């Protein structure tokens, strides 16, 4: 690969610069190992030194391998007030903006790529059907290396999917369904294996739970995941507390990642302190390991070169930036990612929902009456103070939670656009918009509850037993 010119370095984010330095360092090592001509090695080294200088100029710190710029992200929304900044890490999402997090700024800060029309059109051509509404509507909005996944698919090379769930409660809310709805669609249109990690070990380390309770939640959450309609012949669901002790391939990858990430690096990436237990410090390596096919020898026949695609909310990206940095150093392909926006709380898009606050979301265990009451009582409105003002000035769909929820769950694009026009013009009142949402969610959740009733403990055991899936490798 030819060295890229320096003329565009000023436009790169700190994380993009970090990745450029890392990439160039790998190239220098490869040239030296391959005993390339001295002038070629010298040119590559000069490029590396130039990139390191640009990185120091931009960030004010020396480049350190494996230690990206701090990922506890503060994004300034064009103001100087500290309270007007977005804060995003794997455990906390906060913004003072009623519209939610500024995702364009998050893309720049994280150094990912926007899912644009060209990529969506390419996905449509590859699968021969209309893209999922989550892609059409920008709910999955950012990616890393999705082009590589499509290259592989178009050349008849396989890949696999990996997503997960941290089982911190018995009941899931509708926001938890987003990655699983999309992952199920991806699995169906690309016809690839899927692994689903239940991080019960993480929840034990972070929450006031026993290991027994965390594992119990994992099995209960697995029932909700299975109820989304996954194929047992193509899907492996595993609990960390259960699988880690039985898979040598998985544990070997955990150890390899651990060896290549220092305590300083995880402090920089995740904000850990000297007072955090060592379990937290070592956990990111466990979330990284499913990114490598050799963690599942029973599925991939021991092959190590199968690329992984991870659909997840963008707050999980720090784990996989760390993984992507380590992967080449342990001889593994970098995982690709598709990032979703955050699902808003009923009270507004300023924070993620909390499983511990029953009024912050619609839960998959809620009755039709509870769904109706929660939406009517708690869903943040973009309407005006009086009917007269609303008819005159119209509502604001950008902050209205009922409209946001319909963007996730209403399949019909034309109907969604009609609702937007009617609400914005003042023709449709807030109560009427809430009624549409209630009538959309009630049957959806009732159908999920019926499917979950059919999921037996024996079915959960089938999904969670390490085994060969319906693919040849």
C-alpha atoms as one frame of an Amber mdcrd trajectory, in Angstrom:
protein
   0.000   0.000   0.000   1.373   3.387  -0.974   1.965   5.936   1.757  -0.868
   8.420   1.942   0.003  12.117   1.628   0.222  14.342   4.677  -1.883  17.127
   3.180  -5.101  15.891   4.785  -3.722  15.228   8.272  -5.107  18.454   9.737
  -8.644  17.305   8.924  -8.268  14.039  10.859  -9.626  13.520  14.369  -7.183
  12.447  17.115  -8.497   8.886  16.865  -8.120   8.804  13.078  -4.549  10.075
  13.475  -3.925   7.421  16.116  -5.115   4.713  13.715  -2.914   6.122  10.920
   0.178   5.999  13.176  -0.683   2.435  14.253  -1.194   1.347  10.645   2.089
   2.908   9.539   3.928   1.281  12.458   2.593  -2.105  11.347   3.819  -1.372
   7.821   7.324  -0.518   9.044   7.471  -3.751  11.041   6.284  -5.756   8.023
   8.880  -4.155   5.743  11.672  -4.880   8.225  10.514  -8.457   8.765  10.365
  -8.969   5.008  13.874  -7.539   4.563  12.603  -4.861   2.135  15.094  -2.502
   0.396  16.656   0.048   2.778  15.298   3.089   0.912  11.762   1.696   1.115
  12.113   1.095   4.879  13.605   4.580   5.376  10.694   6.209   3.506   8.180
   4.309   5.635   9.994   5.318   8.835   9.998   8.989   7.754   6.238   8.757
   7.180   5.818   7.167  10.634   7.810   9.952  12.324   5.785  12.573  10.450
   2.506  10.983  11.559   3.712  10.795  15.170   4.602  14.483  15.051   1.130
  15.350  13.693  -0.425  13.252  16.457   1.571  15.084  19.143   0.738  18.487
  17.636  -2.984  17.635  17.585  -3.307  15.928  20.971  -0.471  17.458  22.965
   0.798  14.001  23.909   3.223  11.446  22.508   1.816   8.482  20.602   1.722
   5.313  22.726   0.894   2.019  21.017  -2.434   0.653  22.121  -3.402   3.815
  24.037  -5.878   5.828  21.960  -6.905   9.332  23.027  -9.160   9.184  26.084
 -12.559   7.777  25.158 -14.678   9.302  27.888 -16.123  11.536  25.230 -17.082
  15.143  25.775 -18.589  16.688  22.655 -19.145  20.429  22.722 -22.449  21.398
  21.095 -21.245  24.792  19.936 -21.369  26.387  23.382 -18.799  27.028  26.052
 -20.935  25.969  28.998 -19.794  22.715  30.528 -23.386  21.609  31.150 -24.121
  21.830  27.403 -21.717  19.052  26.486 -22.497  15.446  25.551 -20.919  12.709
  27.624 -20.649   9.164  26.265 -18.910   6.080  27.639 -19.929   2.389  27.760
 -21.962   2.946  30.943 -23.254   6.525  30.749 -24.874   8.678  28.075 -25.783
  12.255  28.925 -26.701  15.300  26.871 -28.503  18.541  27.646 -29.908  18.687
  24.097 -33.552  17.557  23.840 -32.797  16.189  20.362 -30.277  13.790  21.894
 -26.564  13.245  21.301 -24.935  14.998  18.324 -24.047  11.895  16.330 -22.162
  13.723  13.581 -19.758  15.055  16.210 -19.552  11.609  17.791 -18.480  10.129
  14.429 -15.688  12.707  14.188 -14.592  12.154  17.787 -14.633   8.356  17.557
 -13.044   8.364  14.097 -15.673   6.080  12.544 -17.367   6.499   9.139 -20.890
   7.681   8.402 -23.256   5.170   6.820 -24.084   7.171   3.700 -26.455   6.618
   0.779 -23.728   4.957  -1.283 -23.119   2.313   1.388 -26.852   1.696   1.880
 -27.277   1.304  -1.891 -24.351  -1.110  -1.990 -25.924  -3.210   0.778 -29.189
  -3.240  -1.191 -27.399  -4.463  -4.328 -25.523  -7.136  -2.363 -28.608  -8.624
  -0.697 -31.070  -7.975  -3.523 -33.735  -6.433  -1.308 -34.783  -3.235   0.444
 -32.466  -2.319   3.359 -33.836  -2.547   6.893 -35.711   0.492   8.187 -32.908
   1.008  10.751 -30.543   1.676   7.828 -33.053   3.698   5.788 -33.743   6.000
   8.746 -30.215   6.450  10.075 -30.810   4.446  13.274 -27.658   2.515  12.372
 -25.627   5.522  11.310 -21.904   4.770  11.632 -19.550   1.928  10.707 -16.027
   0.601  10.654 -14.925  -1.477   7.630 -18.416  -2.430   6.426 -16.966  -2.096
   2.909 -14.593  -4.979   3.718 -17.510  -7.144   4.836 -19.317  -6.441   1.564
 -16.118  -7.145  -0.402 -15.884 -10.533   1.314 -19.564 -11.310   0.769 -19.438
 -10.372  -2.922 -16.390 -12.645  -3.328 -18.250 -15.573  -1.684 -16.146 -15.361
   1.491 -17.952 -15.885   4.754 -18.068 -13.691   7.842 -19.958 -13.980  11.112
 -22.009 -11.745  13.389 -21.366 -11.016  17.056 -23.545  -8.982  19.384 -24.352
  -9.142  23.077 -26.342  -8.194  26.115 -25.366  -7.326  29.675 -27.969  -9.151
  31.796 -28.566  -6.704  34.639 -32.312  -7.353  35.056 -34.882 -10.046  34.420
 -37.034  -7.927  32.105 -35.766  -6.274  28.925 -37.176  -2.995  27.614 -37.961
  -2.184  23.980 -34.613  -0.426  23.550 -32.820  -3.722  24.212 -34.565  -5.196
  21.163 -32.887  -2.813  18.695 -29.568  -4.666  18.180 -31.351  -8.030  18.123
 -33.994  -6.973  15.581 -31.243  -5.654  13.302 -28.865  -8.572  13.895 -31.634
 -11.055  13.054 -32.214  -9.215   9.767 -28.480  -9.200   8.978 -28.243 -12.920
   9.706 -31.178 -13.680   7.425 -30.111 -11.572   4.434 -26.431 -12.615   4.541
 -27.034 -16.185   5.854 -24.100 -16.248   8.305 -23.401 -17.640  11.802 -24.171
 -15.523  14.861 -22.693 -15.558  18.361 -24.420 -13.691  21.189 -22.415 -12.943
  24.341 -24.228 -12.586  27.674 -21.806 -10.668  29.897 -23.058 -11.916  33.249
 -19.485 -11.649  34.554 -19.480  -7.929  33.753 -22.748  -7.368  35.617 -21.406
  -9.234  38.650 -18.329  -6.970  38.632 -20.244  -3.707  38.159 -23.538  -4.337
  39.950 -24.616  -5.533  43.384 -25.375  -9.043  42.106 -24.240 -12.523  43.058
 -22.758 -14.711  40.311 -25.820 -16.965  40.667 -28.229 -14.057  40.135 -26.213
 -12.729  37.169 -26.281 -16.173  35.526 -30.018 -16.495  36.219 -30.603 -13.125
  34.500 -28.483 -14.328  31.566 -30.733 -17.349  31.036 -33.890 -15.236  31.397
 -32.564 -12.655  28.931 -31.700 -15.495  26.549 -35.423 -16.368  26.428 -36.256
 -12.843  25.249 -33.464 -12.994  22.676 -34.642 -16.385  21.387 -38.188 -14.969
  21.185 -36.916 -12.502  18.571 -36.926 -15.487  16.203 -33.299 -16.576  15.902
 -32.536 -19.913  14.228 -31.052 -22.444  16.673 -29.103 -24.061  13.809 -27.293
 -20.810  13.025 -27.001 -19.103  16.442 -24.878 -19.731  19.539 -25.796 -17.851
  22.724 -23.298 -18.075  25.577 -22.848 -16.889  29.135 -19.334 -15.741  30.006
 -19.572 -17.370  33.438 -20.445 -20.648  31.744 -18.522 -20.711  28.439 -15.214
 -19.136  29.448 -14.260 -22.104  31.604 -14.982 -24.663  28.886 -13.416 -23.130
  25.773  -9.642 -23.158  25.426  -9.907 -21.172  22.195 -11.864 -18.395  23.890
  -9.589 -18.187  26.915  -6.438 -18.188  24.766  -7.735 -15.111  22.943  -8.629
 -13.405  26.235  -5.041 -13.945  27.443  -3.542 -12.725  24.151  -5.554  -9.501
  24.348  -4.672  -9.055  28.022  -0.956  -9.343  27.215  -1.173  -6.532  24.642
  -3.173  -4.011  26.692  -1.643  -2.263  29.700  -3.324  -0.930  32.832  -2.559
   2.611  31.641  -4.295   1.889  28.368  -7.532   0.608  29.917  -7.500   3.565
  32.305  -7.188   5.880  29.313  -9.864   4.107  27.269 -12.444   3.318  29.952
 -11.695   5.730  32.767 -10.848   3.030  35.313  -9.114   4.182  38.486  -6.654
   2.595  40.914  -9.630   1.834  43.164 -11.449  -0.330  40.594 -11.290  -4.076
  41.118  -8.940  -5.976  38.822 -11.944  -7.801  37.353 -13.106  -4.559  35.708
  -9.635  -3.886  34.375  -9.400  -7.308  32.729 -13.007  -7.470  31.502 -12.514
  -5.576  28.180 -10.375  -8.484  26.947 -13.350 -10.815  27.544 -15.652  -8.595
  25.474 -12.962  -8.487  22.773 -12.473 -12.265  22.461 -15.718 -13.110  20.576
 -14.432 -10.846  17.756 -12.069 -13.679  16.767 -13.368 -16.854  15.114 -10.818
 -19.019  16.961 -12.818 -18.332  20.153 -15.442 -20.719  18.721 -13.546 -23.753
  17.375 -16.714 -25.862  17.332 -18.337 -23.410  14.877 -15.402 -22.417  12.683
 -13.447 -25.677  12.740 -10.474 -23.913  14.330 -10.126 -21.332  11.512  -8.700
 -17.995  12.641  -9.252 -15.831   9.558 -13.057 -15.442   9.516 -13.907 -11.752
   9.827 -16.446 -10.591  12.375 -19.180  -7.932  12.037 -20.492  -6.411  15.271
 -23.832  -4.535  15.346 -23.996  -2.509  18.593 -24.871   0.871  20.085 -22.039
   3.347  19.613 -21.307   3.560  23.356 -19.767   0.065  23.063 -17.266   1.237
  20.437 -14.361   1.851  22.899 -14.179  -1.910  23.547 -13.782  -2.605  19.866
 -11.370   0.221  19.091  -9.143  -1.451  21.658  -9.829  -4.819  19.965  -9.052
  -3.454  16.500  -5.755  -2.061  17.782  -4.730  -5.411  19.300  -6.000  -7.696
  16.496  -3.073  -7.316  14.016  -0.564  -7.836  16.822  -2.053 -11.233  17.681
  -2.492 -12.275  14.059  -6.265 -11.759  13.885  -8.459  -9.775  11.459  -9.933
  -6.539  12.820 -13.660  -6.779  13.550 -15.972  -4.529  11.517 -18.754  -2.594
  13.265 -22.184  -1.103  12.644 -23.201   1.498  15.253 -26.727   2.436  16.286
 -28.013   5.592  17.935 -29.243   5.416  21.517 -32.856   4.516  22.182 -34.371
   7.457  24.100 -35.973   7.263  27.516 -39.688   8.104  27.650 -38.753  11.313
  29.470 -36.635  12.501  26.531 -33.484  11.832  24.527 -31.097  13.348  27.097
 -30.199   9.959  28.611 -30.304   6.245  27.950 -33.076   4.311  29.628 -32.558
   2.565  32.924 -33.753  -0.976  33.565 -34.075   0.040  37.218 -36.591   2.841
  36.465 -39.894   1.270  35.360 -41.191   4.591  34.028 -38.190   5.321  31.816
 -39.237   2.842  29.162 -41.718   0.300  27.880 -40.743  -3.160  29.149 -41.339
  -6.404  27.300 -43.361  -7.590  30.332 -45.740  -4.595  30.293 -49.472  -5.149
  29.801 -51.408  -3.231  27.105 -52.808  -1.007  29.877 -49.325  -0.273  31.290
 -48.053   0.575  27.808 -50.930   3.009  27.269 -50.513   4.622  30.699 -46.735
   5.023  30.400 -46.907   6.629  26.955 -49.763   8.974  27.845 -48.239   9.971
  31.190 -44.469   9.935  30.610 -43.651  10.255  26.878 -41.948  13.626  26.348
 -43.972  15.776  23.964 -42.821  18.035  21.167 -46.256  19.686  21.123 -47.264
  23.177  22.158 -48.700  24.278  25.496 -52.246  24.730  24.174 -54.258  23.200
  21.344 -54.594  26.659  19.754 -50.804  27.165  19.720 -50.256  23.646  18.437
 -52.713  24.120  15.568 -51.009  27.411  14.697 -47.303  26.539  15.107 -47.199
  22.739  14.934 -45.185  20.189  16.910 -41.470  19.393  16.940 -40.743  15.814
  15.822 -37.030  16.243  16.646 -37.736  16.150  20.389 -41.060  14.269  20.536
 -40.422  10.827  22.044 -43.563   9.246  20.563 -42.392  10.157  17.071 -38.857
   8.927  17.885 -40.265   5.547  19.002 -42.351   5.305  15.820 -39.158   5.889
  13.814 -37.823   2.685  15.385 -40.934   0.516  15.216 -43.288   1.690  12.438
 -42.323  -0.191   9.284 -44.262   1.894   6.743 -42.072   4.801   5.479 -44.999
   6.620   3.848 -47.129   6.428   7.005 -44.219   7.744   9.102 -43.755  10.685
   6.732 -47.494  11.450   6.811 -47.419  11.524  10.617 -44.388  13.815  10.567
 -46.040  16.276   8.186 -49.323  16.233  10.098 -47.649  16.744  13.495 -45.279
  19.440  12.216 -48.156  21.342  10.602 -50.326  21.163  13.732 -52.976  19.017
  12.086 -52.111  16.077  14.385 -52.186  16.648  18.152 -49.797  15.110  20.703
 -52.532  12.866  22.123 -53.289  11.563  18.647 -49.610  10.848  17.951 -49.331
   9.011  21.270 -52.389   6.939  20.273 -50.606   5.828  17.077 -47.585   4.754
  19.126 -49.741   2.865  21.623 -51.491   1.029  18.765 -48.078   0.185  17.255
 -46.379  -1.090  20.431 -49.249  -2.999  22.064 -49.510  -5.747  19.390 -45.722
  -5.848  18.915 -45.096  -6.505  22.618 -48.061  -8.877  22.954 -46.674 -10.948
  20.058 -43.233 -10.994  21.706 -44.766 -12.146  24.994 -46.558 -15.000  23.206
 -43.342 -16.142  21.529 -41.441 -15.946  24.825 -44.006 -18.200  26.506 -43.074
 -20.885  23.983 -39.352 -20.704  24.883 -38.585 -23.573  27.254 -35.533 -24.172
  29.436 -34.660 -26.999  27.060 -34.613 -24.556  24.104 -32.337 -22.214  26.052
 -30.014 -25.141  26.737 -29.942 -25.972  23.003 -28.965 -22.418  22.045 -26.342
 -22.248  24.808 -24.650 -25.614  24.150 -21.304 -25.261  22.309 -21.796 -27.086
  19.011 -21.321 -27.047  15.260 -23.783 -24.771  13.437 -25.304 -25.246   9.971
 -22.232 -23.923   8.148 -19.128 -25.555   6.730 -15.695 -24.023   7.431
